[in-house]
Amino acid sequence: MFAARAFLTLACIVAPALGATYGLVDNFVGSSFLSGFQHQAIGDPTHGRVNYVDQGTAIAKNLTYASGDTFIIRADHTTVLTPSGPGRNSVRLMSNKQYTRHVAVFNIRHMPQGCSTWPAVWEVGDNWPNGGEIDILEGVNDVSPNQATLHTGAGCTMPASRAQTGHITGNDCNVYTTNNAGCGVQAPTPPSYGAAFNNAGGGWYAVERTDTFIKVWFWNREVPGTPGDVANGAGSVNTDNWGQPFAYFPNTSCDFPSHFAPMNIIINLTLCGDWAGAVFNADGCPGDCVSYVNNNPSAFSNAYFDFASVKVYQ
């Protein structure tokens, strides 16, 4: 769950393989997130200024809220922190189930925004990085656009040109040779991330994983053209009808079965850390990141996810 903003190249040559029809196997809406995901009260692997809390604490402190078709997770926005104490309370969710070949559709109304925020929706296998990682939604400090990224062990690269609408940030997925930047693709439009995403009412992200390719799409809620099966939350989806993805990762020089294990879905919000903290001032944020998080609880009033649903198809 890390990426660099460099090496931008439009990619549009290697033709994507066709998808298929998938049937709904898991439908997370409202309170079903509480039974389908676990709150991971763990130390932040990306060294953020956060304190991930368990489900009971998150509900008691209103950092997790479920009602009807609304599911919200957020960072604390009322507490001034002491420098020597724990980080700002926040939430990290992990799905109870693991998935291999599948499609996941994330209907998101709002994502965390603000300086120091590092929200992410991603999938990860056991024994990272050898089990692989697929970042579907990720960014820092409100800087658009979104970036989708693969992180692997050695021996996985992407072609320099391929059929997608996004912009390449790197083609070597190996975390050890890229300082964990991986092989990323930026979405082509600002409303894919941060304040612009929220102002547009959010949208849909989707990922398709097979043994031969991984694709990521984004559809803005305000722009016509979202596939009907996505917008309507259908019981089956046909990815052949979804058009060109913004990120296309083929198996041209990467054996997917050996680099991507069964994966859990992760949804989390960290603050500062290895990425957001490293570019805090470069992104136009004031002072130092940790002090900003400690002393400005009101800055996190918009640091929340609002999910209408997460649907998984196989």
PyMOL commands that set and color helices and strands:
alter all, ss='L'
color gray80, all
select helices_A, chain A and resi 32-36+55-60+190-192+194-199+228-231+239-241+256-259+273-276+289-295+297-300
alter helices_A, ss='H'
color red, helices_A
select strands_A, chain A and resi 9-10+21-28+37-39+50-52+64-67+70-74+88-90+92-95+102-110+117-125+133-138+147-151+167-168+183-186+203-209+213-220+236-238+247-250+263-271+304-313
alter strands_A, ss='S'
color yellow, strands_A
deselect
rebuild
show_as cartoon
